[in-house]
Each structure stands twice: as C-alpha cells, then as structure tokens.
C-alpha cells in the first residue's frame, strides 16, 4: 500500500485525543475556536469542500471538516506555543491533494481558470460588465444581476479537484482524520 508523508501542526490537545481514542476528527467547535469571528465563513467553506471530496477520497462517514497537511518539509508550519507538529505516513487513498492556488481562488470566491488564456477571457468579460470585484457576484447582490457569471464562477470551483500541481510545494493535502498508526514523529512546542 502506497503512503504519503505529510506534516500538520495542531494544538497539543489533538495528541491527547489521539492517545485516548486512537484518532482525531475535527469538530465544529475546534473550527470556531480557531477562527473566532470569521468561523461561519470557514465552516461553510469546509462543509462545501468535504461534501465535494466525499466521492474522491476515503474518509469516515462522520467526518465534517478537513485536517490540512503540508506535503513537503518546506511547507511545514513553524513552531508555535502550545502546539505539536505531527509527521504522518498516510495511505494515499485517504489523502486529497489539491493545488494550493486553485484552493485560494475558491476561498476568495473567484473564478478558477483552466489556463492563462481562460483567465484573461474571464477578466475581459468582467470588465465588459463593469465588475471590479468578482467575489461580489457570490457574496453580494451583483450575483442577482449577473446569474450566468455567478454560475460560471461556482461551476469553476470543481477545478479545485482536478490534477494537482506537478510541483508538490505548490499543493496542499487534506485528510478527515488522523489515526494513531499514521503518526511517525511528533515535535512538541511548549508554551
């Protein structure tokens, strides 16, 4: 069985939960505690991502939110008080690898182009209609006036799940649980 090496930095309580239960699943309360006043935004975004990912990767039925992974040592997050850095070896069927830039477009409610020419054509279309902020087609009332553009943006978001970037440093990984047997090394960062 092929595995993928990855790293994730989590609060120290995650290690406690893994030791007690054998695994860790992200709960809504964790997302809220981390993101505070913008947590509703991330909860909606992560729910969309999880539902879209269900048919693409092996995840527990009860999973609701992803665990984000660095896929190269260069991507690892640095030390932070009260956290732990896990080095994981995960069976590939549990990991969803996505292009970080495409994910960033989705996070910002932007159109995900197929290539530079497609992006230029879409930007020209926005300019023709006098739209300076494409995110407002999704988050504001402009989408009511330009429903075809709104649908075009929303449809493009499926490209998040197309082939990842050939340069692994340009990708991000996700899993929907951390199992005890996947943990190969841990670095503790004290308060």
Helices and strands as residue ranges (DSSP letters): E 3-11, H 12-21, E 23-24, H 28-35, G 36-38, H 39-53, E 67-69, G 73-75, E 83-91, G 92-94, E 96-99, H 100-107, H 116-128, H 136-139, H 142-145, H 147-156, G 157-161, G 168-170, E 171-175, E 178-179, G 180-182, E 183-189
